[in-house]
């Protein structure tokens, strides 16, 4: 497994003049990513479901970094109409986006459907980000070392993607649906990379994961299960500033590798970006192409032509 030895968030270079869009910027990893980028001079568009919460996070960052350039915009990835409204509003405010960090996600939730009739974890974690990325590609293409960073999870290896049952009518478990959404993230990120290369685009597509992290994804578990999860798994989880390292590396280092899973490295060691190969179903190019085609159908967004296979 390759790595960037010794790289930490302290090695972030000056990001003045670059514009970042970070989804889920009002909690967990999104806050850490936003804070570090803003502290290094980057302009960050905080794409959040609850703008009041986003405004509170913005105010907290400004207390520590008074010159931070932070813009709060509403985005509910569960609803494709909200994705369209976000991109239309953003397009009227900025001409260029240098980096899109597809960070937001939900997990371990009871089965429910998006307004478009898709299971909520798949809809939020994959489909909303697919539509967002496709709609922002024109402004990304004009960016400086432009990049799309998609946050997945090592749990992608447990995902089982059935493109004929995206409403999860035949079978549903909260954990299984989460793993499937993370598999979709990986398939999307790799297929996006192939299509960008074929098109000769300057935009790169990178895949990252935070490892075991102190986020609130387990908030929708029953209370007893949540307490057990906290006691058992809590000591294994990295602080958010460490867990954010792979995403920050991918969004700011032009030599960060595509086609790999960029993570924080081994537990109980200082986080440094490591580059692991993708395995199993994630390497199924036909499934990736089929997912892309189905995502185009569901979103009405058709970002890039298919590469030669």
C-alpha positions as CSV (number, residue, x, y, z in Angstrom):
1,X,0.0,0.0,0.0
2,X,1.5,3.3,-1.1
3,X,1.3,6.4,1.1
4,X,2.2,10.1,1.6
5,X,4.6,9.6,4.5
6,X,4.4,12.2,7.2
7,X,1.7,14.3,5.5
8,X,-0.8,15.8,8.0
9,X,-3.3,18.6,7.9
10,X,-0.5,20.8,9.1
11,X,1.1,20.4,5.6
12,X,-1.9,22.0,3.9
13,X,-0.6,24.7,1.5
14,X,-2.1,28.2,1.0
15,X,-5.4,27.8,-0.8
16,X,-6.1,31.5,-1.5
17,X,-7.8,32.0,-4.8
18,X,-9.4,28.5,-4.8
19,X,-13.2,27.9,-4.3
20,X,-14.4,24.7,-2.7
21,X,-17.9,23.3,-2.4
22,X,-18.2,21.0,0.6
23,X,-21.4,19.0,1.1
24,X,-22.5,18.2,4.7
25,X,-20.4,21.2,5.9
26,X,-22.4,21.7,9.1
27,X,-21.4,18.6,11.0
28,X,-18.7,16.0,11.6
29,X,-16.1,15.7,8.9
30,X,-17.6,18.5,6.9
31,X,-16.9,21.0,9.6
32,X,-13.3,19.8,10.0
33,X,-12.7,19.9,6.2
34,X,-14.3,23.4,6.0
35,X,-12.4,24.8,8.9
36,X,-9.0,23.7,7.6
37,X,-9.6,24.9,4.0
38,X,-10.9,28.2,5.3
39,X,-7.9,28.6,7.6
40,X,-5.6,28.2,4.6
41,X,-7.4,31.0,2.7
42,X,-9.8,28.9,0.6
43,X,-13.2,30.1,-0.2
44,X,-15.7,27.5,1.0
45,X,-19.3,27.1,-0.1
46,X,-20.9,25.3,2.7
47,X,-23.6,23.1,1.2
48,X,-25.9,22.2,4.1
49,X,-29.4,20.8,4.6
50,X,-30.1,23.2,7.5
51,X,-28.9,26.7,6.8
52,X,-29.4,27.8,10.4
53,X,-27.0,25.1,11.6
54,X,-24.6,26.0,8.8
55,X,-24.7,29.6,9.9
56,X,-23.8,28.6,13.5
57,X,-20.9,26.6,12.3
58,X,-19.8,29.5,10.0
59,X,-19.9,31.9,13.0
60,X,-17.8,29.5,15.1
61,X,-15.1,29.2,12.4
62,X,-15.1,33.0,11.9
63,X,-14.4,33.5,15.6
64,X,-11.1,31.5,15.2
65,X,-10.4,32.7,11.7
66,X,-12.0,36.2,11.2
67,X,-10.9,36.5,7.6
68,X,-12.4,33.1,6.5
69,X,-14.4,33.3,3.3
70,X,-17.5,31.1,4.0
71,X,-20.8,31.0,2.1
72,X,-23.7,29.0,3.4
73,X,-26.1,27.5,0.8
74,X,-29.0,25.1,1.3
75,X,-28.7,21.6,-0.3
76,X,-30.8,18.6,0.5
77,X,-29.1,15.7,-1.4
78,X,-32.1,13.5,-0.8
79,X,-34.2,15.7,-3.1
80,X,-33.1,16.2,-6.7
81,X,-35.1,19.4,-7.0
82,X,-33.0,20.8,-4.2
83,X,-29.8,19.8,-6.0
84,X,-31.0,21.6,-9.1
85,X,-31.9,24.7,-7.1
86,X,-28.5,24.7,-5.4
87,X,-26.6,24.5,-8.6
88,X,-28.7,27.2,-10.3
89,X,-28.2,29.5,-7.3
90,X,-24.4,28.8,-7.1
91,X,-24.0,29.4,-10.8
92,X,-25.4,32.9,-10.4
93,X,-22.8,33.6,-7.7
94,X,-19.5,31.9,-8.9
95,X,-18.0,31.3,-12.3
96,X,-15.4,28.7,-11.1
97,X,-15.3,25.9,-8.6
98,X,-11.9,24.4,-8.1
99,X,-12.8,21.4,-5.9
100,X,-16.1,19.6,-5.0
101,X,-15.9,17.5,-1.9
102,X,-18.8,15.0,-1.9
103,X,-18.7,14.5,1.8
104,X,-22.3,14.5,3.1
105,X,-24.0,11.2,4.0
106,X,-26.6,9.5,6.1
107,X,-26.4,6.0,7.6
108,X,-28.2,3.4,9.6
109,X,-31.6,5.0,9.0
110,X,-35.0,3.2,8.8
111,X,-36.2,2.6,5.3
112,X,-37.7,5.7,3.7
113,X,-37.9,7.0,0.2
114,X,-36.7,10.2,-1.5
115,X,-39.3,12.5,-3.1
116,X,-38.3,10.7,-6.4
117,X,-39.1,7.2,-4.9
118,X,-35.5,6.0,-4.2
119,X,-34.2,4.5,-0.9
120,X,-32.9,7.4,1.1
121,X,-29.3,6.3,1.8
122,X,-28.7,5.5,-1.9
123,X,-30.5,8.7,-2.9
124,X,-28.5,10.9,-0.5
125,X,-25.1,9.3,-0.5
126,X,-24.9,8.5,-4.3
127,X,-27.7,9.9,-6.4
128,X,-27.7,13.4,-5.1
129,X,-23.9,13.6,-5.4
130,X,-24.1,12.2,-9.0
131,X,-26.5,15.0,-10.0
132,X,-24.5,17.6,-8.1
133,X,-21.3,16.6,-9.8
134,X,-22.8,16.5,-13.2
135,X,-24.4,19.9,-12.9
136,X,-21.1,21.5,-11.5
137,X,-18.8,20.0,-14.1
138,X,-18.9,23.1,-16.4
139,X,-17.7,25.4,-13.6
140,X,-15.2,22.8,-12.4
141,X,-13.7,22.5,-15.8
142,X,-12.6,26.1,-15.6
143,X,-11.0,25.6,-12.1
144,X,-7.4,25.6,-11.0
145,X,-6.3,22.0,-10.7
146,X,-10.0,21.0,-10.5
147,X,-11.0,17.9,-8.6
148,X,-14.0,16.0,-7.5
149,X,-13.4,14.2,-4.1
150,X,-16.0,11.6,-3.2
151,X,-16.0,10.2,0.3
152,X,-16.7,6.5,0.5
153,X,-16.0,3.9,3.2
154,X,-14.2,0.6,3.5
155,X,-17.7,-0.9,4.0
156,X,-18.1,-0.6,0.2
157,X,-16.9,-4.2,0.1
158,X,-20.1,-5.4,1.9
159,X,-22.4,-3.6,-0.6
160,X,-24.8,-5.5,-2.8
161,X,-26.1,-3.3,-5.6
162,X,-29.4,-4.3,-7.2
163,X,-30.3,-1.7,-9.9
164,X,-33.7,-3.2,-10.3
165,X,-34.7,-2.5,-6.7
166,X,-33.5,1.0,-5.8
167,X,-36.5,1.5,-3.6
168,X,-35.4,-1.5,-1.5
169,X,-38.8,-3.0,-1.6
170,X,-37.6,-6.6,-1.6
171,X,-35.0,-6.4,1.1
172,X,-33.8,-3.7,3.4
173,X,-31.4,-3.3,6.4
174,X,-30.0,0.0,7.5
175,X,-26.4,-1.3,7.6
176,X,-26.7,-3.1,4.3
177,X,-28.2,-0.1,2.5
178,X,-25.3,2.1,3.9
179,X,-22.7,-0.3,2.5
180,X,-24.5,-0.4,-0.8
181,X,-24.5,3.4,-1.0
182,X,-20.8,3.4,-0.3
183,X,-20.2,0.8,-3.1
184,X,-22.1,3.1,-5.4
185,X,-19.8,6.0,-4.4
186,X,-16.8,3.9,-5.4
187,X,-18.3,2.7,-8.7
188,X,-19.2,6.3,-9.5
189,X,-15.9,7.8,-8.6
190,X,-14.0,5.2,-10.7
191,X,-16.4,5.6,-13.7
192,X,-16.2,9.4,-13.4
193,X,-12.4,9.1,-13.6
194,X,-12.5,6.9,-16.7
195,X,-15.0,9.3,-18.4
196,X,-13.0,12.4,-17.5
197,X,-9.8,10.9,-18.9
198,X,-11.6,9.9,-22.1
199,X,-13.0,13.4,-22.6
200,X,-9.6,14.9,-22.0
201,X,-11.0,16.9,-19.1
202,X,-8.7,18.7,-16.6
203,X,-11.0,17.6,-13.8
204,X,-9.8,14.6,-11.7
205,X,-12.0,12.2,-9.7
206,X,-10.6,11.0,-6.4
207,X,-12.0,8.5,-3.9
208,X,-11.3,8.9,-0.2
209,X,-12.5,7.4,3.1
210,X,-12.0,8.6,6.7
211,X,-11.5,5.2,8.4
212,X,-13.1,4.7,11.8
213,X,-14.3,8.2,12.7
214,X,-16.0,10.0,15.5
215,X,-19.0,11.2,13.4
216,X,-22.8,11.1,14.2
217,X,-23.8,8.6,11.5
218,X,-25.1,6.2,14.2
219,X,-27.5,8.8,15.5
220,X,-30.5,7.0,14.1
221,X,-29.7,3.7,15.8
222,X,-32.0,2.7,18.7
223,X,-30.7,4.2,21.9
224,X,-29.4,0.9,23.3
225,X,-27.6,0.0,20.1
226,X,-26.2,3.5,20.0
227,X,-24.8,3.2,23.5
228,X,-23.3,-0.2,22.8
229,X,-21.8,1.1,19.6
230,X,-20.2,4.0,21.4
231,X,-18.7,1.9,24.1
232,X,-17.4,-0.9,21.8
233,X,-16.3,1.2,18.8
234,X,-15.6,4.6,20.4
235,X,-11.9,3.9,21.4
236,X,-11.2,2.8,17.8
237,X,-12.5,6.0,16.2
238,X,-10.1,8.8,15.0
239,X,-10.6,12.4,16.0
240,X,-12.2,14.4,13.2
241,X,-9.2,16.5,12.4
242,X,-7.2,13.3,11.7
243,X,-10.0,11.6,9.8
244,X,-10.3,14.7,7.5
245,X,-6.7,14.3,6.3
246,X,-7.4,12.1,3.3
247,X,-10.1,14.4,2.0
248,X,-7.9,17.5,2.5
249,X,-5.0,15.8,0.8
250,X,-7.2,14.8,-2.2
251,X,-8.7,18.2,-2.5
252,X,-5.5,20.2,-2.4
253,X,-2.5,18.0,-3.6
254,X,-2.3,17.9,-7.4
255,X,-0.4,14.6,-7.3
256,X,-3.0,12.7,-5.3
257,X,-3.6,9.5,-7.2
258,X,-6.8,8.6,-9.0
259,X,-8.1,5.1,-9.1
260,X,-7.2,4.4,-5.4
261,X,-8.9,4.5,-2.1
262,X,-7.2,7.3,-0.2
263,X,-7.5,6.7,3.6
264,X,-5.9,7.7,6.9
265,X,-3.7,4.6,7.4
266,X,-3.5,2.2,10.2
267,X,-5.4,2.5,13.5
268,X,-3.5,3.7,16.5
269,X,-1.0,5.6,14.3
270,X,-0.9,9.2,13.3
271,X,-3.1,9.7,10.2
272,X,-1.3,10.0,6.9
273,X,-2.8,9.5,3.5
274,X,-2.5,5.9,2.2
275,X,-3.5,4.7,-1.3
276,X,-5.2,1.3,-1.3
277,X,-6.4,-0.5,-4.5
278,X,-10.1,-1.0,-4.9
279,X,-11.2,-4.6,-4.8
280,X,-14.1,-6.9,-5.4
281,X,-17.3,-5.6,-7.0
282,X,-15.8,-2.1,-7.1
283,X,-13.7,-3.2,-10.1
284,X,-16.8,-4.4,-12.1
285,X,-16.7,-1.9,-15.0
286,X,-20.0,-3.1,-16.4
287,X,-21.7,-2.6,-13.1
288,X,-20.2,0.9,-12.9
289,X,-21.5,1.7,-16.5
290,X,-24.9,0.3,-15.6
291,X,-25.1,2.4,-12.4
292,X,-24.1,5.5,-14.4
293,X,-26.8,4.9,-17.0
294,X,-29.4,4.3,-14.3
295,X,-28.3,7.4,-12.4
296,X,-28.7,9.4,-15.6
297,X,-32.2,8.1,-16.0
298,X,-33.2,8.9,-12.4
299,X,-31.6,12.4,-12.3
300,X,-32.0,13.6,-15.9
301,X,-28.3,14.7,-15.6
302,X,-26.0,13.3,-18.4
303,X,-22.5,14.7,-17.6
304,X,-20.1,12.8,-19.8
305,X,-20.1,10.3,-22.7
306,X,-19.2,6.7,-22.0
307,X,-15.5,5.7,-22.4
308,X,-14.4,3.0,-24.8
309,X,-14.2,-0.3,-23.0
